[in-house]
Amino acid sequence: MMKKNTSAICIACGRKNLTKNELGINKKLLGESVENYYCIDCLADYLGVTVEDIMEKIEEFRAEGCVLFE
């Protein structure tokens, strides 16, 4: 089980204390070895999708039982 990474900071906007879901979706969409994270808003911008699109993917992964999400 992944611990909350309270030291994770969005590399685009600098927001601190990213959530487990934010860290998880970065790993799912950018690769498990990712070391730099985006908050949901910046990740959506980076990928050219909406925040709603990302939230839907989080729900899909959670429904599949992925342990990266709360």
C-alpha positions in Angstrom: 0.0 0.0 0.0 1.4 3.4 -1.0 1.8 5.9 1.7 0.6 9.5 1.3 3.5 11.5 -0.1 3.0 14.8 1.6 6.2 16.0 0.1 5.0 15.6 -3.5 4.8 19.0 -5.3 3.2 19.7 -8.7 6.1 20.5 -11.1 4.0 22.9 -13.1 2.2 25.1 -10.5 4.1 24.2 -7.3 1.0 23.1 -5.3 2.1 21.0 -2.3 0.6 17.9 -0.6 -0.7 16.1 -3.7 -3.3 13.5 -2.9 -3.0 9.7 -3.3 -5.3 9.9 -6.3 -3.2 12.6 -7.9 0.0 10.5 -7.4 -1.8 7.4 -8.7 -3.1 8.9 -11.9 0.3 10.3 -12.7 1.8 6.8 -12.3 -1.0 5.3 -14.4 -0.9 7.8 -17.2 2.8 8.8 -17.3 4.4 5.5 -16.2 5.1 3.9 -12.8 8.7 5.2 -12.7 7.5 8.8 -12.8 9.4 11.0 -10.3 7.8 14.4 -11.1 4.1 14.8 -10.5 1.3 17.1 -11.6 -1.8 18.1 -9.7 -5.0 17.2 -11.5 -5.4 20.6 -13.1 -1.9 20.7 -14.5 -2.0 17.1 -15.5 -5.2 17.7 -17.5 -3.5 20.7 -19.2 -0.3 18.7 -19.9 -2.3 15.9 -21.5 -4.7 18.2 -23.4 -7.8 16.8 -21.7 -10.3 18.0 -19.1 -10.2 17.6 -15.4 -13.5 15.7 -15.7 -11.7 13.2 -18.1 -9.0 12.6 -15.5 -11.6 12.2 -12.7 -13.4 9.6 -14.9 -10.2 7.6 -15.4 -9.5 7.7 -11.7 -13.0 6.2 -11.1 -12.5 3.6 -13.8 -9.2 2.5 -12.3 -10.7 2.5 -8.8 -13.6 0.4 -10.0 -11.1 -2.1 -11.5 -9.6 -2.4 -8.0 -6.3 -0.5 -8.6 -4.6 0.0 -5.3 -3.1 3.4 -6.4 -6.4 5.1 -5.7 -8.4 5.8 -2.5 
